[in-house]
């Protein structure tokens, strides 16, 4: 399971938990209102029934406000997720554009992308099934074309441009 799926699963569980709490509160509110109405029919208006009814209506108001606020938070979370997807797409497009401007070969572009993701030479070599010396040479070429001297410089170049 990737990080995004784990986060979404956690959010889904949180939303489910909040929904269950709201439903339980609503059921409790309905029960208290029905109980107060039943007592009102039997005993007439008393201080106890008045307090019970007030608490029941306050509980229902809390349920309604809580449900409304939860709905607003979910809508806000959906908007943020949509904005994040746009940003991810913009970053991917930006990286692709820069790689094209630098005229990187497909192999250099792949190595550069691994470098941007924080992989070291040994990891890139293992992932690409290449010798570490080959990866070093490709990275040197990428750095020269990008006008930087290190992996940190390459990463910094992208962050500076995006900020």
Order of alpha helices (4+ residues) and beta strands (2+ residues): alpha-alpha-alpha-alpha-alpha-alpha
